[in-house]
Amino acid sequence: MANMDVVVVGSCMKDLVCYVSNFPSPGETIPCHRFETGFGGKGANQCVMAAKLGATSAMVAKLGEDDIGHATVANFSSHSINTEHVELVNGVASGVASIAVNQSGENTIIIAPGANDHMDQCTVQKACDLIKNARVVVCQLEIPQSTVKAALLLAKQSGVRTIFNPAPARSDIDETIYSVADILCLNESEAATVTGTQVDSLPAAEQVVNTLLAKDGPGAVLVTMGALGVVYRQRGQPGPHHIPADTVQAVDTTGAGDAFVGALAFYLAWYPGMSLENCIKNSSSIAAVSVQASGTQSSFPSRAQLPDHLFNSEK
């Protein structure tokens, strides 16, 4: 097997998306004016984004032995993503995400993990060679923490760059995971859950970045804040720094964070000499393109749809 630019150890979901005028209040039933299905899951989304930009990519995941599982594998193949370590499990349903998107493009998401909960350390060991020989390994929290820790530890010990996206967020993250994350990337609501600090302004984001960077671990902390941009700092460097977002009219923000993480993985793999600042700027621009279309993976732009200046640096 050829070495991969990006390996994602993570989740796969089937997205069930309702477009509504406003989110329902507790106990309220409302109609949606449009319904769509699509491929999703944070891990799958990030892998597809990296692949659409040109990275050789592989997915390590579990799906049910069902129609969703088979369709998801076919979708990966259509993006030239290696699926050698995507396992279909008998007697277990594939993961599903129920998504509501309002007229401002904001979303709420409820997930039923299904087969994603069956990802374990044996899954990581089976993909050992794949992970050890990647350029970048990415993990999220739609799979068990113990699996995330095993994958990132294996990658770190092998000299592979690692990205940890603690989403969905939880307040009881095993902090040893931070020590094997080169980059800790999370949005403002996830940062609030992880730290217990409300993140509703740039100064608050800067405080959270410093708090997370003070932990024994991450080489850099990035807090994405939608239209406000990204606040980040690297260990041992001055900061935090703020990178404004491109100004766009959002249609659907579902998957924007995954577009950012997948693009970031691409830039770290393809342009190892690029500054983190420029990696973030370019990834933010790509995420801004994605929110201007409906859907998740279907909204992710391919390299051919993006301006040349995003790919000017030498590989």
C-alpha positions in Angstrom: 0.0 0.0 0.0 1.3 3.4 -0.9 1.8 5.9 2.0 -1.0 8.3 2.5 -1.0 12.1 2.8 -3.9 12.0 5.2 -5.3 9.2 7.3 -8.6 9.9 9.2 -9.5 7.6 12.1 -13.0 8.6 12.8 -16.7 8.5 12.1 -19.1 8.0 9.3 -22.8 9.0 9.3 -25.7 9.3 7.0 -27.0 12.9 7.1 -30.8 13.5 7.3 -31.2 17.2 6.8 -34.3 19.3 7.3 -34.3 22.9 6.2 -36.6 25.1 8.4 -37.4 28.7 8.9 -36.6 28.6 12.6 -35.6 25.9 15.0 -38.6 24.4 17.0 -39.1 25.3 20.6 -39.3 22.4 23.1 -42.6 20.5 22.5 -43.2 22.2 19.2 -43.7 20.5 15.8 -42.8 22.4 12.7 -42.7 21.6 9.0 -39.5 21.7 6.9 -39.6 23.3 3.5 -36.8 21.0 2.1 -35.4 17.6 3.0 -32.2 16.1 1.8 -29.9 13.2 2.6 -26.2 13.0 2.2 -23.0 11.4 3.4 -21.5 12.8 6.7 -19.8 12.1 9.9 -17.0 14.3 11.1 -14.3 11.9 10.2 -15.7 11.1 6.7 -16.3 14.8 6.0 -12.7 15.7 6.9 -11.3 12.9 4.8 -13.4 13.8 1.8 -12.4 17.5 2.1 -8.7 16.5 2.1 -9.2 14.2 -0.9 -11.1 16.8 -2.9 -8.1 19.1 -2.5 -5.8 16.5 -3.9 -4.4 14.6 -0.9 -4.1 10.9 -1.1 -6.4 9.9 1.8 -7.5 6.9 3.7 -10.3 6.3 6.1 -10.2 4.0 9.2 -13.9 3.5 10.3 -16.7 1.1 11.0 -20.1 1.0 9.4 -23.1 -1.3 9.6 -23.5 -4.1 7.1 -26.5 -2.2 5.6 -27.5 0.0 2.7 -25.9 3.0 4.3 -22.7 1.2 4.9 -22.3 0.0 1.3 -23.3 3.4 -0.1 -20.7 5.1 2.1 -17.9 2.9 1.0 -18.9 3.6 -2.6 -18.9 7.3 -1.9 -15.4 7.1 -0.5 -14.3 5.2 -3.6 -15.8 7.9 -5.8 -13.3 10.3 -4.1 -10.4 7.9 -4.5 -10.2 7.4 -0.8 -8.6 4.2 0.4 -11.1 2.0 2.2 -9.0 -1.0 3.1 -9.7 -0.3 6.8 -13.4 0.6 6.5 -15.1 -2.4 8.1 -18.8 -3.3 7.7 -20.1 -4.8 10.9 -23.0 -7.4 11.0 -25.9 -6.8 13.3 -25.0 -3.1 13.9 -26.6 -0.1 12.2 -24.6 2.6 10.5 -24.4 5.9 12.2 -27.0 8.6 11.4 -27.1 12.3 11.9 -30.4 14.3 12.2 -29.7 17.8 11.1 -31.8 21.0 11.1 -30.7 24.1 9.2 -32.5 27.4 9.7 -32.9 30.3 7.3 -29.6 31.9 8.6 -27.7 28.8 7.7 -27.2 27.8 11.4 -27.6 24.1 12.3 -28.4 21.8 15.1 -27.3 18.2 15.0 -28.2 15.0 16.9 -26.2 11.8 16.1 -26.9 8.2 16.6 -23.4 6.7 16.5 -24.3 3.1 15.7 -21.2 1.3 14.3 -19.0 4.2 15.2 -19.2 3.1 18.8 -17.6 -0.2 17.8 -14.3 1.4 16.9 -11.8 0.1 19.3 -8.0 -0.3 19.8 -8.0 -3.4 17.7 -9.3 -1.3 14.8 -6.2 0.9 15.3 -3.8 -2.0 15.5 -5.2 -3.5 12.2 -4.4 -0.1 10.5 -1.1 0.2 12.3 1.1 0.4 9.1 -1.3 2.8 7.4 -1.2 5.2 10.4 2.5 5.0 11.0 3.3 5.8 7.4 0.9 8.8 6.9 1.9 12.4 6.8 -1.0 13.6 8.9 -3.5 11.7 11.1 -6.8 13.2 12.1 -9.2 12.2 14.9 -12.5 13.5 16.4 -14.8 12.4 19.2 -17.6 10.7 17.3 -15.7 7.4 18.1 -14.6 6.2 21.6 -11.9 8.2 23.4 -9.7 5.2 23.9 -9.6 4.6 20.1 -8.7 8.3 19.5 -5.9 8.1 22.1 -4.5 4.9 20.6 -4.5 6.3 17.0 -2.9 9.6 17.9 -0.3 8.0 20.2 0.7 5.6 17.5 1.0 8.4 15.0 2.9 10.6 17.4 5.4 7.9 18.2 5.9 7.4 14.5 6.7 11.0 13.8 3.4 11.7 12.1 1.7 15.1 12.5 -1.5 14.8 14.4 -4.8 16.9 14.5 -7.3 16.4 17.3 -10.8 17.8 16.8 -12.6 17.2 20.1 -16.1 17.2 18.6 -18.7 16.5 19.7 -17.3 18.2 22.8 -17.3 16.7 26.2 -16.1 18.0 29.6 -14.3 14.7 30.6 -11.7 14.4 27.8 -8.8 12.2 28.7 -6.1 14.9 29.0 -3.4 12.6 27.9 -4.8 12.9 24.4 -3.7 16.5 24.4 -0.1 15.3 24.7 -0.2 13.5 21.4 -2.0 16.3 19.5 0.2 18.6 17.4 -2.8 20.7 16.7 -5.9 20.9 18.9 -8.7 22.4 16.7 -12.2 23.2 18.1 -15.0 25.7 17.6 -16.3 28.2 20.2 -19.1 26.0 21.6 -16.7 23.0 21.9 -14.1 25.2 23.6 -16.7 26.3 26.1 -17.7 22.7 26.9 -14.1 21.6 27.2 -12.9 24.5 29.4 -16.2 25.5 31.2 -15.6 29.1 29.9 -18.1 30.9 27.7 -16.5 31.7 24.4 -18.6 34.6 22.9 -15.9 37.1 22.0 -12.4 37.3 20.6 -10.9 38.1 24.1 -12.7 35.1 25.5 -11.3 32.9 22.7 -7.8 34.2 23.4 -8.2 33.3 27.1 -9.4 29.8 26.2 -6.5 29.3 23.7 -4.0 30.2 26.5 -5.8 27.9 28.9 -5.7 24.9 26.5 -2.1 25.6 25.5 -1.1 25.5 29.1 -2.1 21.9 29.3 0.7 19.3 28.9 0.4 18.6 25.3 -0.8 20.4 22.2 1.7 22.1 20.0 -0.9 24.6 18.8 -4.5 25.5 19.7 -7.0 26.8 17.2 -10.5 28.0 18.1 -12.7 28.5 15.0 -15.5 31.1 15.5 -17.5 31.0 12.3 -17.9 34.5 10.8 -15.4 35.9 13.4 -12.6 33.9 12.1 -9.9 31.9 14.0 -7.9 32.6 17.1 -4.8 30.5 17.5 -1.4 30.2 19.2 1.6 27.9 18.9 3.5 26.6 21.9 6.5 28.7 22.7 5.4 31.5 20.4 3.8 34.9 21.1 0.1 35.3 20.7 -2.8 34.5 20.6 -3.4 35.7 17.0 -6.6 36.4 15.2 -7.3 35.6 11.6 -10.5 37.1 10.3 -12.9 35.0 8.2 -13.8 35.9 4.6 -17.0 37.8 4.4 -19.6 35.6 2.7 -23.4 35.1 2.7 -23.9 31.7 4.5 -26.5 29.3 3.1 -25.7 26.3 5.2 -22.9 26.1 7.8 -23.2 22.3 8.3 -19.8 20.8 7.9 -17.9 24.1 7.8 -15.7 23.0 10.7 -15.0 19.7 9.0 -14.1 21.5 5.8 -11.6 23.6 7.8 -10.0 20.6 9.5 -9.8 18.5 6.3 -8.2 21.5 4.4 -5.8 22.0 7.3 -4.8 18.4 7.1 -4.2 18.8 3.4 -2.0 21.8 3.8 0.1 20.2 6.6 0.6 17.2 4.4 1.3 18.9 1.1 3.1 22.0 2.3 5.0 21.0 5.4 7.1 24.2 5.1 4.0 26.5 5.1 3.5 28.6 8.2 0.7 27.7 10.4 -0.8 31.1 9.9 -1.0 30.6 6.1 -2.4 27.1 6.5 -5.1 28.5 8.7 -5.8 31.4 6.3 -6.2 29.1 3.3 -8.3 26.5 5.3 -10.6 29.3 6.5 -11.1 30.5 2.9 -12.0 27.0 1.8 -14.5 26.6 4.7 -16.0 30.0 3.7 -16.6 28.6 0.2 -18.3 25.6 1.6 -21.0 27.5 3.6 -22.2 29.2 0.4 -23.8 25.9 -0.7 -26.3 23.5 0.8 -25.3 20.1 2.2 -22.1 18.8 3.9 -19.7 16.9 1.6 -21.7 18.1 -1.4 -20.8 21.7 -0.5 -17.1 21.1 -0.3 -15.2 22.6 -3.2 -12.7 20.6 -5.2 -9.3 22.0 -6.0 -10.4 22.9 -9.5 -13.1 25.1 -8.1 -10.7 27.2 -6.0 -8.4 30.1 -6.9 -4.8 29.3 -7.8 -3.4 31.5 -5.0 -4.5 28.9 -2.4 -2.0 26.5 -3.9 0.9 28.7 -4.8 3.4 27.5 -2.2 6.0 24.9 -3.2 5.1 21.4 -2.2 
